Amino acid sequence: MTIEFGKTTIQLINQRMKSDIILAGVGGQGILSIATVLGEAALADGLLIKQAETHGMSQRGGAVYSHMRISDQPIFSDLIPGGAADLILSVEPMESLRYLPYLSETGYLVTNITPFINIPNYPEIGKVMEEIRKLPRFIAIDADTIAKEVGSSRASNMVMLGAASPFIDIEFSKIESGIRTIFERKGESIVNLNLEALRRGRAFAEENR
Amino acid sequence: MSNLTKTSIIGLFSGPNPLFLVSILKFNNLTMQKHLFLGVEAIGQGAIDGGMSGVYAYPGTPSTEITEFIQDNLLAEKRNIHRKWSANEKTALETALGMSYAGKRAMACMKHVGLNVAADAFINAAMTGINGGLIVTAADDPSMHSSQNEQDSRFYGKFAMVPILEPSSQQEAYDMAREGFALSEQTKVPVMLRITTRLAHSRAGVICKEVLDENQLSLPTDPRQFILLPAIARRKYKGLLASQELFLKLSEESKYNCYEDGEDKSLGIVACGIAYNYLMEHYPNDSCPFPVVKVSQYPLPKNYIHCLNQECDKILVLEEGAPMVEEMLKGFFANGTTIKGRLDGTLPRDGELNPDLIAKALGKELFQEFAIPEVVANRPPALCIGCGHQDVYVAMNEALDKYSKGRVFSDIGCYTLGALPPYETIYSCVDMGASITMAKGAADAGLVPSVAVIGDSTFAHSGITGLLDAVNEKSSITVVISDNESVSMTGGQDSSAFGKIESICMGVGVDPAHIHTIVPLKKNHDEMVRLFSQEFAYDGVSVIIPRRECIQRASRRKRNEK
């Protein structure tokens, strides 16, 4: 609920808003692109952000993660405390499980199902999916296939963001404008492709939650 | 406090929702410009806004992006702020000192082990003092995410007896970089700005302030200020000792330190730098019941610490890195106030802090519903598919097959990953340049052949002097300079010795008949094996240079060209 008062906009909110999100994947899979769009959306929504990243190993095929904290209150720790994450958003299935100790009782795990196998002892994918299915709240989505249907496998991360969006406390329209801002310089068709990827991801999550 | 863009007013209304939290979102004419900066970016921007004329650095995680940010900055370009990479941290700091000598503001940046390399210059810069303000930014890596050790740079600041600034937020990092030059000019010594990985690589909103002018060119008023002949140095040392009182006073009055009173005196807390954030995470909205001393400027503010000591019988020290403050307060004799921290097991002795460790230290309950399933395998970093180092190691393993293992000494870079399966070629990695010098030492002891694997940038950084030693004594070593024409592990920065490796080796005195270049590709495998075998058998210094551009840098270059 918003009140315009001369040159000032006052928004009435009756409780603290927070979204603590762990982004996960393998170095080179581009999880920071998801963080960039979300960051843009949060800023546009007048929210505060802190986001911790892994550097250095990001090109070397190792496990990478990012802690993203969004709130309307000042945020202190850059790292999310254990058991406080509202969402684990992973672009790789085994990596989604690595950060389970951070997931809250009511938190969601949203993961891509395509394994990235660059180690000799990668587990049997059936066993990985079994562990994911044990969780009370999860979305397992074939983001790569959906992205190809939309027009480009490179849109896979935006499909993931769409699938996670129902569980992030930011207006969906703000996430869409985040995509517009970030992909603007690549041209109208790229923007639309990523918007479509986002919407398809969200639709999947809504149907399967 | 950082991150505040709004004023919160709590209003009480009658009706179904009696309590509203009213938040003023924006004043259309007074929108404060907020940037989402990494800690390192905040420092880069702060330094530019602080009137800096030059940044000098060698790439090193987590400090690399400070210089990269400045290299990409429009104002830095307009002002022609010096922003090219140096050969190593020692040359970087010395050059920054030279700019300071000439009256202008300069900053030198490095990771914690980089400060080891620059230590001679750093300690003596405290002795000479400065002319234009000088900030030395040291970025520590507790938990060794990408380092050989986790040392605490605050000890260097203490050792050199200069003020240290340790931000607890991205906003403070910006402010300290911006105002640090003025502090340096006021105290007449270099100022250390110390951050850790977690703050360096974490993003938060930062409000930028007015951009200051650069200084003019001007030489020191005392023409002998920078001459450390013993007779002069003795006087200067007395001066440095006498200045300690001023540094303490500035800490005690600093806006970065404070005493936050609390009703519960059963425990007092000293929270340094980023540790303050982890503490506040557990006590949002000023709800911490205990008195807290926030420390973000050193020397330690004695006034606040003494106050805390008087009020409380137990003090918990939260600091990132070594228990430096904890040890200072604990003292040698275990009487008086009980000091809790890393030394008594309240916090782990090693590794970085995080909010869960702080919660445990405060006696709070930890909640963790889910454990990591056993099915999750380790995924360590590995050489990129198509990397030239791979071809080098495959050929080297074959050429060394007939010798016993453990005779390949290596250095710091992507090629250090050659220690891991499937290669397991290298057997040492200690510090920048140690590959060549250790290979020589082992050869001196009789381990022949002895091989060193070093990268092009590491060679430029500190391999040349080791090669000189080997040439002077005609040591029986083979130096393999695996040249991918880039400082790759840190993200592909320009390499100082680009195009000069062969001429440097010849200049140092290596016999040209034993300098070879080859392109490390599968199709050249047999030729590489032959070359290695030939030079391993040679009783003298050989240099083999497998050269192929780093594939990451090549692909970035091609993408930018499009």
Interface residues (C-beta under 8 A of the other chain):
Chain A: K7 T8 T9 I10 Q11 L12 I13 N14 Q15 R16 V26 G27 G39 L43 G46 L48 I49 K50 Q51 A52 E53 T54 H55 G56 M57 Q59 R60 G61 G62 A63 H67 D72 Q73 P74 I75 F76 S77 D78 L79 I80 P81 G82 G83 A84 M94 E95 L97 R98 L100 P101 L103 S104 E105 N118 I119 N121 Y122 P123 K127 V128 E131 L135
Chain B: M1 S2 N3 L4 T5 K6 N17 L19 F20 L21 V22 S23 I24 L25 K26 F27 N28 N29 K34 L36 L38 T61 P62 T64 E65 H145 S146 R198 L199 H201 S202 R203 A204 G205 I274 N277 Y278 M280 E281 P284 N285 N354 P355 D356 A359 L366 F367 Q368 E369 F370 A371 I372 P373 V375 V376 A377 N378 R379 P380 P381 A382 L383 C384 C414 L417 M489 T490 G491 Q552
